[in-house]
Amino acid sequence: MKRFLVLACAALAALALNGQKPTFVLVDVSKSVKTNDLVGAKQALLEVLSGAPLSNGAQVSGGNPQDIQPFKLSAGDKLSISKFGDQQTTLSIVPQLVVINSLPADIYNALGAFPITPTDDRTYWKLAKAKLAEYAKNNGIKNYRLCVVSDENEDDFGGGKPDYKDNYILELAEGYNTANNPAIEAPSVLVKVRTNTQGFKLNFCSNIDISKYTPPTTPIQPQPGGTTVTPPSTDATITLLSPAKPQRGKQTEMKSENVNVNWSCENCPQGTRYTVTVSGIEGTKYHDTKKDLATSTVVFKLSDGKYRITVSASNATGSDFTAISVSSGGGGGIIALVIFLAAACAGYFFWDRSRKKKADPFESGKHDDMFKGNKGVGSGPSSNSSNDIF
């Protein structure tokens, strides 16, 4: 029994520290999707994640209602909502994982980020899944759950094939989940809502394994002749996409210690290399610079505090910056669970020790008469001075 409990405590503690795989939600905001589609999908998503019955005509397509039970969230799970649509919107995907502690209140609050207004003319849904896999890989996440809310019509209103801006974006999208670079997706469960949009649905995938997937690291391919660097352009302008720009005099709030910095460089020539500097502000002591970056994304792991992030380039005019305040939180629940497990293990050992003492008459009785009278015949307060301490 003792050995079993020790092993159980160790296993549960390891589970608590490692955490469960997060759930990511991608929401299509292209204009082929209507507002009523998104409103119905938001309600259906709340019901699935909280384990409530589907309502308002929503139903599991081609399966049983029990098929969506694995997507019910529990305390300690993490949830993120991101939108995708045209190329710029999709490249700006930077998930903000929220720890779910109070059910279903925390799920409802997290769904405040669920967009219900279509804004974009195109839909880069494959690029969206690749961008999400890139984020997960850069943040040490090997497995995750995914829900895509979309009609899965790529490049609505665009006509023709996707028009990727550079080779990096092309490689990111077209290199996702290939034979040589797999992102293994489990079979999906489809939930349809009552809507007028044909093919609109919530596509739930219980697991995506990216342990063998590698996102592109160099967006620039060598040009004929062996050169990749072109002359500087005075029209090239860097724009920091995320973290978002804060209001004047404030910092953008970040709820995760893993801060994903994304930017774009309009008219930047091929071969551009970027420098990202993160410096502590308002009393936060920190400074780190990442140089010679070929991609337009980089991840910093920052402790709680306030920081200034600056992005510059070797052959672009100016730079761009933002200020953030990191307050990761979310660790209290795990710490409390570990403390509880430790207390349970300690409680068992004390109980076991007490049980053994009771089983040994000498061990259990040798301390009992120190402050008690001699309980012989006619027990009660004794007048014999030999039985009194004083």
C-alpha positions, 0 to 999 in steps of 0.5 A: 500500500505504501509503495503504491501511494508513493508511486501514485503521488510521484505520478500525479506530481509529475502530471501537475508539473508537466501540465496538459496539452493546451487547446487552440482555437482559430476563428475565420473572419473572412467575409464569406462567413457571416456574423450569425455564423460566428455568434452561433459558433461561439455559443457552440464552442462554449458548450463543447468546452464546458461539457454542456449539451449542444443547443440552438440546432448545433449538432455533431455531424456524422458522429455521436454527441459523445465524440465531443466529450474529450474536448471538455476542459478541466481546471488547469487546462489552457485555452487560446483564441486567435483569428485568421483571414487575409495574409496580414491577419494570419501572420499576426497570430500570437496565441495568448494562453489563458489558464482555466481555473474556475469552470465555466466562468474562465471559459466564458471570459476567455471567449471574450476574444472570440471575434464575431465581425467578418473583416477580411477578403481572403482566408489563409486557413492552411497558413493559419495552421502552420503559423500556430504550429510554428508558435507551438514549436518555438514555445516547446509545445509538442502536442495540442488540441485544435478547433478551427471555426471556418467554412474552409474556403481558401482565398475567398474573393481573391481568385486564383492561388494564394499570393504569398509575399515572400519565400518564407511565408510560402515555405511556412504554408506549403511545408506544413504537414508534408511527408518529410515534415509531418504534423500528425493530426488525429481524426476530426470531430465536426460540429455544425451550427444552424446557419445559412453558410454552406460548409460552415462548422467547428472542426475539432482535432483532439491531438496534433503532434508536431514533435517531428515538425520543423518550421522554416528558419530562413525565409530567404532562398539564394538567388541565381548567381549566389547573392541574397542581399540587395541594395538598401531601400530608403522606402523599407519600413518596419512595423511591429505586429505583436505584442500590440502597441499600448496606449500612451503611457501604458504597457501591453499586458502579457499573460504568458512568460513566453513572449512571441515578437512578430513584425513585418518590413514593407519593401524590405529587400531580400536578405534583410537581417533583423535585430530585436532588443528587449530591455527592462524598464521601470525598475525591471533589470533585463537586457537581451539582443538577438541579432542577424535574424532571417525570420520575422518572428522570435520568442523571448522568455521573460519573468514578470516585469515591464519591458521595451521591445525594439525591432530594427534591420540592417537595410531598412530605415528606422525601427519600431518598438512597443512596451509590455508588462508581463504577469504570467500568473497561472502557476498558483493552481499547480503549486497548490496541487503539488502541495496538496499531494505532498501533504497527502503523502505525509498524512499517510506516513503519519497515519501508518506510523500511528497504526503501528504504535497502536498495534504494539502494547508497550509502544502505545502505553508507555507514555499514557500514565504520566499525567494520570492517576493509578486507575486501580479498583475504585478508580477516581481522583487518588489520595495516595501521594505516590500517584501525584506529580507534585 
